[in-house]
Amino acid sequence: MSSNLAALDATIPAKPASNYRYMAIFLIAMAITVNYIDRVNIAVATPTLMTVLGLSASQMGVLMSAFFWS
């Protein structure tokens, strides 16, 4: 049985590496960057959001914790 596996492994050609993994890494990095920028913008706008939307400090804390979970 092991001789059949060895023969099978010898006949399968190796695939060249594709560039999909680099594109996936790039897209993930861009998503993380956008998330960071959004988090900073929300943190700067927190006092204004609290007054405009009429949120308490605890409600704003729940809203800000959404970025922790994302």
Beta strands, then each sheet from edge to edge (+ up, - down):
end
